[in-house]
Amino acid sequence: MSAHPPTRPAASGEATASPASPEATASPEATASPEAAEPAKPAEPAEPARPAEPARPAEPAKPAEPAKPAEVRRFWQALGLPGLVDVHTHFMPERVLRKVWAYFDALGPLTGGVEWPITYRREEAGRVALLRAFGVRAFTAMLYPHKPGMARWLNDWAAGFARRTPDCLHTSTLFPEPGAAAYVREAVEQGTRVFKAHVQVGAYDPSDEALDACWGLLAEAGVPVVVHCGSGPAPGKHTGPGPVARVLARHPRLRLVVAHMGMPEYEDFLDLAERYREVRLDTTMAFTGFSERMAPFPRRALPRLAALGDRVLLGTDFPNIPYPYAHQLDALAGLGLGDDWLRAVCHDNAARLFALPDTPEPAA
């Protein structure tokens, strides 16, 4: 049994912000427009009022020093792994992703007003190349709509991205709307490997009747669904374990992967994973200094996490993380659950779920 690298102390700035999920900020259009507010009545000036100066655009916060590829590779090589499998990375149309980044820069309401420097702000090709340099042998393109009419368009883009990026697991999404079952079926028939659902950003009830046929199709096909359903960074009308529990009661074979370990309702989602054999949890941002400050994982639950070691999957939120990629890996090592647990979480569980070949194929 090889020893894992020692946990690094959190870098400066890693443990000073709230646990808000970066993916939760992906719909700036959904926030209230400042133009909707009633303008205040001006006082009667003694002289003509000067025109207001135009608002200065928000300047991005300074990102952390990115992890060097060799640092990440040393982590999984010390564990004797062929690489990493990251089930929670974001790729989406460039103009959509740039809106997401602009929302982070502006400290919008869904970020909790916390500075959120994007550590890996670069063009698509550069982001793919960096994951490959890290030794991530398979990753996802987590994308999601926040209104009707977006899902099919996003799915079309994601299918093209998967074709030109063979190490990306073909990702699709859905929304409660007429025709959802039809485009979910089409995605499955086209070979999608994983779905993404975002209850918080989409502001919908996952147990909505409009999605029931979709969950049935995905359960029957055995296609995993990564779902952001926890109440971090701020509770929504349909976040928390209750709505997802209703879905699982009807579709107990649905392969649901709870994003962010269900932050902050960690133990409630551990309950669901213990109750339903096909429920899994991804590690995205959990246990990091950034999240532990405001939503710490309860240490009393670590034995339960260890017992579920075959159903915990590595996720990171790359590229939208406010700290180096290696910090997520070090945070997992710092739990002290052992090398076997780390090997399962960082590679083997996802490799088995997605039936990856034993020997990594070279990237095209």
C-alpha positions in Angstrom: 0.0 0.0 0.0 1.5 3.3 -1.1 1.4 6.3 1.1 -0.6 9.3 -0.1 1.1 12.7 -0.2 0.7 14.7 3.1 -2.0 17.3 3.2 -0.9 20.8 2.3 -2.0 23.6 4.5 -4.6 25.8 2.8 -3.1 28.4 0.7 -3.7 32.0 1.5 -7.3 32.9 0.7 -8.5 29.3 0.5 -10.4 29.3 3.7 -11.8 32.7 3.9 -14.9 32.6 1.7 -18.3 31.0 1.9 -19.2 27.5 0.5 -21.2 28.9 -2.4 -21.2 26.5 -5.3 -19.8 28.2 -8.5 -22.2 26.3 -10.6 -25.1 28.0 -8.7 -24.2 31.3 -10.4 -24.7 30.2 -13.9 -27.8 32.1 -14.6 -27.2 35.9 -14.3 -30.2 36.5 -16.5 -32.4 35.0 -13.7 -31.5 37.7 -11.2 -33.5 40.8 -10.7 -32.8 43.6 -13.1 -31.8 46.9 -11.6 -33.9 48.6 -14.2 -37.0 47.1 -12.5 -36.6 49.2 -9.4 -38.6 52.4 -9.1 -36.2 55.4 -9.4 -35.9 57.6 -6.3 -37.4 61.1 -6.7 -34.6 63.6 -7.0 -34.3 66.5 -4.6 -34.6 70.0 -6.0 -31.1 71.1 -6.5 -30.0 74.7 -6.3 -28.1 74.1 -9.5 -28.5 71.6 -12.3 -27.4 68.1 -11.1 -24.4 66.6 -12.7 -25.0 63.4 -14.6 -24.1 60.3 -12.7 -20.8 58.8 -13.6 -21.1 55.5 -15.4 -20.7 52.4 -13.3 -17.2 50.9 -13.5 -17.1 47.4 -14.7 -16.2 44.8 -12.0 -12.6 43.7 -12.0 -11.9 40.0 -11.6 -10.5 39.1 -8.2 -6.9 37.9 -8.4 -6.9 34.1 -8.8 -4.8 31.7 -6.7 -1.6 30.3 -8.1 -2.7 27.4 -10.2 -1.5 23.9 -9.3 1.4 22.7 -11.5 0.5 19.5 -13.5 3.4 17.7 -11.8 1.9 18.3 -8.4 -1.4 16.8 -9.4 0.3 13.8 -11.1 2.4 13.0 -8.1 -0.8 12.6 -6.1 -2.3 9.9 -8.2 1.0 8.3 -9.1 1.8 7.8 -5.4 -1.5 5.9 -5.1 -0.6 3.6 -8.0 -3.5 4.9 -10.1 -3.6 5.3 -13.9 -4.9 8.8 -13.5 -8.0 10.6 -12.1 -11.6 10.6 -13.1 -13.4 13.9 -12.4 -17.2 13.7 -12.6 -17.8 17.4 -12.0 -16.1 19.7 -14.5 -17.8 22.5 -16.4 -17.6 22.9 -20.2 -20.3 24.9 -22.0 -20.7 27.3 -25.0 -18.0 29.9 -24.6 -20.5 32.8 -24.5 -22.4 31.1 -21.7 -19.3 30.4 -19.7 -18.1 34.0 -20.0 -21.5 35.1 -18.6 -20.9 32.8 -15.7 -17.4 34.3 -15.1 -18.8 37.8 -15.4 -21.3 37.0 -12.7 -18.6 35.7 -10.4 -16.6 38.9 -11.0 -19.6 41.1 -10.2 -20.2 39.3 -6.8 -23.8 38.6 -7.7 -26.4 37.5 -5.1 -26.0 33.8 -5.8 -22.3 34.0 -4.8 -23.2 35.3 -1.4 -21.2 38.5 -2.2 -18.0 36.6 -1.7 -14.9 37.2 -3.9 -14.6 34.3 -6.2 -11.5 34.4 -8.4 -11.6 32.0 -11.2 -8.3 30.1 -11.0 -8.5 28.4 -14.4 -9.9 31.2 -16.6 -8.7 30.3 -20.1 -9.9 29.2 -23.5 -11.6 25.9 -24.0 -8.6 24.2 -25.6 -6.4 25.4 -22.8 -8.7 24.0 -20.2 -8.9 20.6 -21.9 -5.1 20.5 -22.3 -4.6 21.3 -18.6 -6.9 18.5 -17.4 -5.0 16.1 -19.6 -1.7 17.4 -18.2 -3.1 16.8 -14.7 -3.7 13.2 -15.7 -7.5 13.4 -15.6 -8.4 10.5 -17.9 -12.1 11.2 -18.0 -14.1 14.3 -17.1 -17.6 15.8 -17.8 -19.2 18.9 -19.3 -21.6 19.9 -16.6 -24.1 22.3 -18.2 -27.7 23.1 -17.3 -30.5 25.4 -18.3 -32.2 28.0 -16.1 -35.3 28.4 -18.3 -37.4 26.5 -20.8 -36.0 26.1 -24.3 -32.4 25.9 -23.3 -31.8 22.2 -22.6 -32.0 20.9 -26.2 -29.7 23.6 -27.5 -27.2 22.9 -24.7 -27.4 19.1 -25.4 -26.6 19.7 -29.1 -23.5 21.7 -28.1 -22.4 19.1 -25.6 -22.8 16.3 -28.2 -20.4 18.2 -30.5 -18.0 18.8 -27.6 -17.9 15.1 -26.8 -17.2 14.2 -30.4 -14.2 16.5 -30.5 -13.1 15.7 -27.0 -12.9 11.9 -26.6 -11.9 11.9 -23.0 -15.0 13.9 -22.0 -17.9 11.8 -20.9 -20.8 12.9 -23.2 -23.0 15.1 -20.9 -26.6 16.1 -21.3 -29.1 18.1 -19.3 -32.9 18.6 -18.8 -35.6 21.0 -17.6 -39.3 20.4 -16.7 -40.9 21.5 -19.9 -43.0 20.0 -22.7 -40.9 17.7 -24.8 -38.4 17.0 -22.1 -38.9 13.2 -22.3 -38.3 13.3 -26.1 -35.0 15.1 -26.0 -33.8 13.0 -23.0 -34.6 9.8 -25.0 -32.7 11.3 -28.0 -29.7 12.0 -25.9 -29.7 8.5 -24.5 -30.0 7.0 -28.0 -27.1 9.2 -29.1 -24.9 7.7 -26.4 -24.9 10.3 -23.6 -22.9 9.0 -20.6 -24.2 11.3 -17.8 -26.9 14.0 -17.2 -26.7 17.1 -15.2 -29.6 18.6 -13.2 -29.4 21.8 -11.2 -32.4 22.2 -8.9 -31.1 25.5 -7.5 -30.3 27.4 -10.6 -33.2 26.0 -12.5 -35.6 26.7 -9.5 -37.7 23.6 -10.2 -39.0 20.7 -8.2 -37.2 17.5 -9.4 -40.3 15.6 -8.6 -42.3 17.7 -11.1 -44.6 15.5 -13.2 -42.9 16.9 -16.3 -39.7 15.1 -15.3 -41.2 11.8 -14.2 -40.8 10.1 -17.5 -37.3 11.5 -17.8 -36.2 9.9 -14.6 -37.8 6.6 -15.6 -35.9 6.7 -18.9 -32.6 7.4 -17.2 -33.2 4.8 -14.5 -34.0 2.2 -17.2 -30.9 3.1 -19.3 -28.6 3.2 -16.2 -27.4 6.7 -17.1 -26.1 8.6 -14.0 -27.4 12.0 -13.1 -25.3 14.5 -11.3 -27.7 16.7 -9.4 -27.1 19.9 -7.4 -29.9 19.6 -4.9 -28.3 20.7 -1.6 -29.2 24.1 -0.1 -25.8 25.7 -0.5 -25.0 28.5 -1.1 -28.5 29.6 -0.3 -31.6 27.5 0.1 -34.1 27.4 -2.8 -37.7 26.5 -2.8 -36.9 23.0 -4.0 -33.4 22.3 -2.5 -32.7 19.9 0.3 -33.2 16.2 0.5 -37.0 16.1 0.4 -37.7 16.7 -3.3 -35.0 14.3 -4.4 -36.3 11.7 -1.9 -39.7 11.9 -3.6 -38.0 11.2 -7.0 -36.1 8.2 -5.5 -39.2 6.8 -4.0 -40.7 6.5 -7.5 -37.4 5.6 -9.2 -35.3 3.7 -6.7 -32.9 2.4 -9.4 -32.0 5.9 -10.6 -28.2 6.4 -10.5 -28.3 9.8 -8.7 -24.9 11.5 -7.9 -25.5 14.2 -5.3 -23.2 17.1 -6.1 -21.1 18.8 -3.4 -21.9 15.9 -1.0 -25.2 17.6 -0.6 -23.7 20.6 1.1 -24.7 21.8 3.7 -27.2 18.9 4.4 -24.4 16.4 4.3 -25.9 13.9 6.7 -29.4 14.0 5.1 -27.9 13.0 1.8 -25.7 10.3 3.5 -29.1 8.9 4.7 -30.3 8.7 1.1 -27.1 7.0 -0.1 -27.5 4.5 2.7 -31.1 3.9 1.8 -30.7 3.6 -2.0 -28.0 1.5 -3.5 -27.7 3.6 -6.6 -27.3 7.0 -4.9 -23.7 8.3 -5.0 -22.0 11.5 -3.7 -19.4 13.7 -5.4 -16.8 15.6 -3.5 -17.0 18.9 -5.4 -15.6 21.6 -3.1 -16.4 19.6 0.0 -13.7 19.4 2.7 -11.7 22.3 1.1 -10.6 25.2 3.2 -12.9 27.4 1.1 -16.0 25.5 2.2 -15.1 24.3 5.6 -15.1 27.8 7.0 -18.8 28.2 6.6 -20.2 24.7 5.9 -17.9 22.2 7.6 -18.5 18.5 7.0 -19.4 17.0 10.4 -16.5 14.8 11.6 -19.0 12.5 13.4 -20.1 11.4 9.9 -16.6 10.3 8.7 -17.2 6.7 9.5 -20.4 6.7 7.4 -18.4 8.3 4.6 -15.8 5.6 4.9 -18.4 2.9 4.7 -19.8 4.4 1.5 -16.3 4.4 0.0 -17.5 2.6 -3.1 -20.0 5.3 -3.9 -18.1 8.5 -3.4 -16.7 10.1 -6.6 -14.1 12.8 -7.2 -15.6 16.1 -8.4 -13.9 19.5 -8.4 -15.9 22.2 -10.3 -12.9 22.9 -12.6 -12.4 25.5 -14.0 -14.5 27.7 -11.7 -12.7 27.0 -8.5 -11.2 29.8 -6.4 -8.1 27.7 -5.4 -5.7 25.3 -7.1 -6.9 22.0 -8.4 -4.6 20.1 -6.1 -6.2 21.6 -3.0 -9.3 19.4 -3.5 -7.1 16.3 -3.6 -5.2 17.3 -0.5 -8.4 17.9 1.3 -9.5 14.4 0.6 -6.2 13.0 1.7 -6.5 15.0 4.9 -9.7 13.2 5.9 -7.4 10.3 7.0 -9.7 7.6 5.4 -6.7 5.7 3.9 -5.2 5.0 0.5 -7.8 2.4 -0.5 -10.5 4.9 0.0 -8.6 7.6 -1.9 -8.0 5.2 -4.8 -11.7 4.3 -5.0 -12.9 7.9 -4.8 -10.3 9.5 -7.2 -10.5 6.9 -9.9 -11.9 3.4 -9.4 -15.6 4.2 -8.5 -16.1 6.4 -11.5 -14.1 4.1 -13.8 -16.5 1.3 -12.8 -19.6 3.4 -13.1 -18.7 4.6 -16.6 -17.1 1.3 -17.6 -13.8 2.9 -18.5 -11.2 0.7 -20.1 -8.5 -0.6 -17.7 -5.7 1.0 -19.7 -6.1 4.7 -20.5 -6.2 5.5 -24.2 -4.0 8.3 -25.4 -5.9 11.5 -25.9 -6.5 12.4 -29.6 
